[in-house]
Amino acid sequence: MFQKIFYSNNPLQFWIVILFGIFGLFISLMYAEQDVAIRCSIFPEWWSHFSINPIAGVLFSYLSLFLTTFALMSISKEFGDVLGILLPSVVLTLFFNLLTPTFLSINSIVILPAFIFIIKLLVNIYETQRVFSELFYMGFISGVASMIDVEFIAILFIVVIGIIVLRPFYFKEYLVLLISFILPYIILDAVIFFFFDIHVLGVFDLNIATYKFDLTAFLSSLYPMVVFFIFSIFIYNRILNNKVELKKIKSRKIFVWINISILLLWMWIILTSNMLLIYLLALMLAVSFSVVMITLPKKIHAKLLLITLFILNIIIFVVL
């Protein structure tokens, strides 16, 4: 089974990811007690908060996870010289299992499939001369994400870092990205002004945009946060010691971009004390951690790390 996870390029082995996901789904359903809140920054406060049944929230979250992990396999091919396509999806699922019982945010999870699409577009622009259409899609999706929650403006900065790392500097490309990011707001402003005779800033809920630190939510999520931080330290220790080797230049640049993005997301989370970006961090960390695991000199260490991650999934029963 380890051979399938680490080295398989057969998408039919996706049943392994589903197996780990069902395990996490079972854990999350056991502790699903409170309604799951859904909010949107661009709506007035009186209709910006919705809640759904906790069981429905968990089921929707894992449906989104399976969609994300399946799409992630196409990105894993970019590291095909060292990595099987299943490993990042398995690691993401195990990270997801750690997070969901203690912190469930539909806003954060619904962004994951769209973020995978952005990563796929970024991967494609490395060897493409004219990338205006790709940049338009990335900017537009980032703008829509920021409408859902202002914290997701971090996606725009991640895209900008990706362009800087993967491409030479062309001013027009950054201009297209900025215009496409603003475009959803222009469209929404026109619709709101037509029906209600007010502009979009007039309905923007500043109370939602201004995050208030929730000590209870932070403490309940402290366990997966510490686990994520330990794995991040492990990754950066390997990078600083030049132990990670990728043969393709494209793969190396993508790997550099992923790790800069992880650092940016950690800074954003620490400075704002906001957990909403934690699922994006899990996605980026899953890819980076998988690459580091596969390049360890002794393969038994990589297998032990994966086993450790699975054991942490079991320990969460005790922690909760």
VEXDREN-2710 file (C-alpha; in Angstrom, 1 decimal):
% VEXDREN-2710
k/r/px/py/pz
1/MET/0.0/0.0/0.0
2/PHE/2.9/2.4/0.7
3/GLN/4.2/1.8/-2.8
4/LYS/0.8/2.9/-4.1
5/ILE/0.7/6.0/-2.0
6/PHE/4.3/7.2/-2.6
7/TYR/4.9/6.2/-6.2
8/SER/1.7/5.4/-8.0
9/ASN/0.7/7.5/-11.0
10/ASN/-2.6/5.5/-11.5
11/PRO/-5.7/7.7/-10.7
12/LEU/-7.7/4.5/-10.2
13/GLN/-5.9/4.2/-6.8
14/PHE/-7.9/7.2/-5.6
15/TRP/-9.9/4.8/-3.4
16/ILE/-7.0/5.1/-0.9
17/VAL/-7.8/8.8/-0.5
18/ILE/-11.5/8.1/-0.1
19/LEU/-10.7/5.5/2.6
20/PHE/-8.7/8.0/4.7
21/GLY/-11.4/10.6/4.0
22/ILE/-14.2/8.3/5.3
23/PHE/-12.2/7.7/8.4
24/GLY/-12.0/11.5/9.0
25/LEU/-15.7/11.9/8.1
26/PHE/-16.6/9.4/10.8
27/ILE/-14.5/11.3/13.4
28/SER/-16.1/14.6/12.4
29/LEU/-19.6/13.3/12.5
30/MET/-19.1/12.0/16.0
31/TYR/-18.3/15.6/17.3
32/ALA/-20.7/17.5/15.0
33/GLU/-22.9/19.3/17.6
34/GLN/-23.1/23.0/16.7
35/ASP/-24.6/24.5/13.6
36/VAL/-22.1/25.6/11.0
37/ALA/-22.1/29.3/10.2
38/ILE/-21.9/30.7/6.7
39/ARG/-21.1/34.4/6.3
40/CYS/-20.4/36.8/3.5
41/SER/-18.6/40.1/3.9
42/ILE/-20.4/41.9/1.1
43/PHE/-24.0/41.6/2.5
44/PRO/-25.6/43.7/5.3
45/GLU/-25.2/42.2/8.8
46/TRP/-28.9/41.2/9.1
47/TRP/-28.6/38.8/6.1
48/SER/-24.9/38.0/6.1
49/HIS/-25.1/35.2/8.6
50/PHE/-26.6/31.8/7.8
51/SER/-26.3/28.4/9.6
52/ILE/-26.7/24.9/8.4
53/ASN/-27.1/21.6/10.2
54/PRO/-23.8/20.4/11.6
55/ILE/-24.1/17.0/9.9
56/ALA/-24.9/18.6/6.6
57/GLY/-21.9/20.9/7.1
58/VAL/-19.5/18.0/7.7
59/LEU/-20.9/16.1/4.7
60/PHE/-20.6/19.1/2.4
61/SER/-17.0/19.7/3.7
62/TYR/-15.8/16.2/2.9
63/LEU/-17.5/16.3/-0.5
64/SER/-15.5/19.5/-1.2
65/LEU/-12.4/17.7/0.1
66/PHE/-12.8/14.8/-2.3
67/LEU/-13.3/17.2/-5.2
68/THR/-10.1/19.1/-4.1
69/THR/-8.0/16.0/-3.7
70/PHE/-9.1/14.6/-7.0
71/ALA/-8.1/17.9/-8.7
72/LEU/-4.9/17.9/-6.8
73/MET/-3.7/14.8/-8.6
74/SER/-3.3/16.8/-11.8
75/ILE/-1.0/19.2/-10.1
76/SER/1.0/16.4/-8.5
77/LYS/2.1/15.4/-12.0
78/GLU/4.3/18.5/-12.1
79/PHE/6.6/16.8/-9.5
80/GLY/6.4/13.5/-11.4
81/ASP/10.2/13.0/-11.3
82/VAL/10.1/12.4/-7.6
83/LEU/6.4/12.1/-6.5
84/GLY/3.4/9.9/-7.2
85/ILE/0.2/11.7/-7.8
86/LEU/-1.6/10.2/-4.8
87/LEU/0.7/11.3/-1.9
88/PRO/-0.3/15.0/-1.7
89/SER/-4.0/14.1/-1.8
90/VAL/-3.5/11.5/1.0
91/VAL/-1.5/14.0/3.2
92/LEU/-4.1/16.8/2.6
93/THR/-6.9/14.3/3.7
94/LEU/-5.0/13.5/6.9
95/PHE/-4.5/17.2/7.6
96/PHE/-8.2/17.8/6.9
97/ASN/-9.1/15.1/9.3
98/LEU/-7.1/16.9/12.0
99/LEU/-8.8/20.2/11.4
100/THR/-12.4/19.5/10.8
101/PRO/-13.5/18.1/14.2
102/THR/-12.0/21.2/16.0
103/PHE/-12.5/23.9/13.4
104/LEU/-15.1/23.8/10.6
105/SER/-15.4/26.7/8.3
106/ILE/-17.6/26.3/5.2
107/ASN/-16.2/29.6/3.9
108/SER/-12.6/28.3/4.0
109/ILE/-13.5/24.9/2.6
110/VAL/-15.6/26.1/-0.3
111/ILE/-12.5/28.1/-1.5
112/LEU/-10.3/25.0/-1.8
113/PRO/-11.5/23.7/-5.3
114/ALA/-11.3/27.2/-6.7
115/PHE/-7.8/27.6/-5.2
116/ILE/-6.7/24.3/-6.9
117/PHE/-7.9/25.8/-10.2
118/ILE/-5.7/28.9/-9.5
119/ILE/-2.7/26.7/-8.8
120/LYS/-3.3/24.8/-12.0
121/LEU/-3.4/28.0/-14.0
122/LEU/-0.2/29.2/-12.3
123/VAL/1.5/26.0/-13.2
124/ASN/0.5/26.4/-16.8
125/ILE/1.8/30.0/-17.2
126/TYR/5.4/28.9/-16.7
127/GLU/5.9/27.9/-20.4
128/THR/3.2/30.1/-22.0
129/GLN/4.0/33.3/-23.7
130/ARG/0.6/35.1/-23.6
131/VAL/-1.1/34.4/-20.3
132/PHE/-3.7/37.2/-20.1
133/SER/-6.6/34.8/-20.1
134/GLU/-5.1/32.8/-17.3
135/LEU/-4.3/35.9/-15.3
136/PHE/-7.9/37.2/-15.8
137/TYR/-9.4/34.0/-14.4
138/MET/-7.0/34.0/-11.4
139/GLY/-7.7/37.7/-10.6
140/PHE/-11.5/37.2/-11.0
141/ILE/-11.6/34.1/-8.8
142/SER/-9.5/35.9/-6.2
143/GLY/-11.9/38.9/-6.3
144/VAL/-14.9/36.6/-5.8
145/ALA/-13.1/34.9/-2.9
146/SER/-12.4/38.2/-1.2
147/MET/-16.2/39.0/-1.5
148/ILE/-16.9/35.8/0.6
149/ASP/-14.5/36.9/3.2
150/VAL/-11.9/39.7/3.1
151/GLU/-9.3/37.4/4.5
152/PHE/-9.2/35.7/1.2
153/ILE/-7.5/38.7/-0.4
154/ALA/-4.4/36.7/0.7
155/ILE/-5.0/34.6/-2.5
156/LEU/-4.3/37.6/-4.6
157/PHE/-0.9/38.0/-2.9
158/ILE/-0.1/34.3/-3.4
159/VAL/-0.9/34.7/-7.1
160/VAL/1.4/37.7/-7.4
161/ILE/4.2/35.8/-5.7
162/GLY/3.6/32.9/-8.2
163/ILE/3.9/35.3/-11.1
164/ILE/7.1/36.8/-9.7
165/VAL/8.7/33.4/-9.2
166/LEU/7.5/31.7/-12.4
167/ARG/7.7/34.6/-15.0
168/PRO/9.8/37.6/-16.1
169/PHE/8.3/41.0/-15.1
170/TYR/5.7/42.4/-17.5
171/PHE/3.7/45.3/-16.3
172/LYS/0.7/44.5/-18.4
173/GLU/0.3/41.1/-16.8
174/TYR/0.0/42.7/-13.3
175/LEU/-2.4/45.3/-14.6
176/VAL/-4.6/42.6/-16.1
177/LEU/-4.5/40.7/-12.7
178/LEU/-5.5/43.9/-10.8
179/ILE/-8.4/44.8/-13.2
180/SER/-9.8/41.3/-13.1
181/PHE/-9.6/41.3/-9.3
182/ILE/-11.7/44.5/-9.2
183/LEU/-14.2/43.4/-11.9
184/PRO/-16.5/41.3/-9.6
185/TYR/-16.9/44.4/-7.4
186/ILE/-17.7/46.6/-10.4
187/ILE/-20.3/44.1/-11.6
188/LEU/-21.8/43.7/-8.1
189/ASP/-21.8/47.5/-7.6
190/ALA/-23.8/48.0/-10.9
191/VAL/-26.4/45.3/-9.9
192/ILE/-26.9/46.7/-6.4
193/PHE/-27.1/50.3/-7.7
194/PHE/-29.7/49.3/-10.3
195/PHE/-32.0/47.6/-7.8
196/PHE/-31.3/49.5/-4.5
197/ASP/-29.8/52.8/-5.6
198/ILE/-26.7/52.3/-3.4
199/HIS/-23.1/51.4/-4.1
200/VAL/-21.4/48.2/-2.9
201/LEU/-19.5/50.0/-0.2
202/GLY/-22.8/51.0/1.3
203/VAL/-23.7/47.4/2.0
204/PHE/-20.3/46.2/3.0
205/ASP/-20.4/44.9/6.6
206/LEU/-17.4/46.4/8.3
207/ASN/-18.1/44.4/11.5
208/ILE/-17.4/41.2/9.5
209/ALA/-14.4/42.7/7.8
210/THR/-12.9/43.6/11.1
211/TYR/-12.0/40.3/12.7
212/LYS/-12.5/39.9/16.5
213/PHE/-10.2/37.4/18.2
214/ASP/-12.2/34.3/19.5
215/LEU/-10.2/32.7/22.3
216/THR/-12.4/29.7/22.5
217/ALA/-12.2/28.9/18.8
218/PHE/-8.4/29.5/18.9
219/LEU/-7.9/27.1/21.9
220/SER/-10.1/24.4/20.3
221/SER/-7.9/24.5/17.2
222/LEU/-4.6/24.7/19.0
223/TYR/-3.8/21.0/18.6
224/PRO/-3.9/21.0/14.7
225/MET/-2.2/24.4/14.7
226/VAL/0.8/23.0/16.7
227/VAL/0.9/19.9/14.4
228/PHE/0.9/22.1/11.3
229/PHE/3.7/24.3/12.8
230/ILE/5.9/21.3/13.6
231/PHE/5.5/20.0/10.0
232/SER/6.3/23.5/8.7
233/ILE/9.5/23.6/10.8
234/PHE/10.5/20.2/9.4
235/ILE/10.0/21.3/5.9
236/TYR/12.0/24.5/6.3
237/ASN/14.8/22.7/8.1
238/ARG/15.1/20.4/5.0
239/ILE/15.1/23.4/2.6
240/LEU/17.6/25.4/4.6
241/ASN/19.9/22.4/4.6
242/ASN/19.5/22.0/0.8
243/LYS/18.3/18.5/1.2
244/VAL/15.3/18.8/-1.3
245/GLU/16.3/18.1/-4.9
246/LEU/14.0/18.4/-7.9
247/LYS/15.3/17.6/-11.4
248/LYS/13.1/19.9/-13.4
249/ILE/13.6/23.6/-13.2
250/LYS/9.8/24.1/-13.4
251/SER/9.3/21.8/-10.5
252/ARG/11.9/23.7/-8.4
253/LYS/10.3/27.0/-9.1
254/ILE/6.8/25.8/-8.2
255/PHE/8.2/24.3/-5.0
256/VAL/9.9/27.6/-4.1
257/TRP/6.6/29.4/-4.8
258/ILE/4.6/27.0/-2.6
259/ASN/7.0/27.4/0.3
260/ILE/7.0/31.2/0.1
261/SER/3.2/31.0/0.1
262/ILE/3.2/28.8/3.2
263/LEU/5.4/31.4/4.9
264/LEU/3.0/34.2/3.8
265/LEU/-0.1/32.3/5.1
266/TRP/1.6/31.6/8.5
267/MET/2.4/35.3/8.8
268/TRP/-1.2/36.3/7.9
269/ILE/-2.7/33.8/10.4
270/ILE/-0.3/34.9/13.2
271/LEU/-0.8/38.6/12.6
272/THR/-4.6/38.5/12.4
273/SER/-5.2/35.6/14.8
274/ASN/-7.6/34.4/12.2
275/MET/-8.1/30.7/11.4
276/LEU/-9.9/31.2/8.1
277/LEU/-6.8/30.6/6.0
278/ILE/-5.8/27.4/7.8
279/TYR/-7.3/25.1/5.1
280/LEU/-5.4/27.0/2.4
281/LEU/-2.3/26.4/4.5
282/ALA/-3.1/22.7/4.8
283/LEU/-3.4/22.5/1.0
284/MET/0.0/24.2/0.3
285/LEU/1.6/22.3/3.2
286/ALA/0.4/18.9/1.9
287/VAL/2.2/19.4/-1.4
288/SER/5.4/20.7/0.1
289/PHE/5.5/18.1/2.9
290/SER/4.9/15.3/0.3
291/VAL/7.9/16.5/-1.8
292/VAL/10.1/16.6/1.3
293/MET/9.0/13.1/2.4
294/ILE/9.7/11.6/-1.0
295/THR/13.2/13.1/-1.1
296/LEU/14.3/11.8/2.3
297/PRO/17.6/9.7/2.0
298/LYS/16.0/6.8/3.9
299/LYS/12.6/5.9/2.6
300/ILE/11.7/4.2/5.8
301/HIS/11.7/7.7/7.4
302/ALA/9.1/8.9/4.9
303/LYS/6.8/5.9/5.7
304/LEU/7.2/6.6/9.4
305/LEU/6.2/10.2/8.9
306/LEU/3.1/9.1/7.1
307/ILE/2.3/6.6/9.8
308/THR/2.8/9.4/12.4
309/LEU/0.3/11.6/10.6
310/PHE/-2.2/8.8/10.6
311/ILE/-1.6/8.1/14.3
312/LEU/-2.3/11.8/15.0
313/ASN/-5.6/11.3/13.3
314/ILE/-6.4/8.6/15.9
315/ILE/-5.1/10.7/18.8
316/ILE/-7.6/13.4/18.0
317/PHE/-10.2/11.1/19.6
318/VAL/-8.4/11.5/22.9
319/VAL/-7.8/15.2/22.5
320/LEU/-11.4/15.9/21.9
END
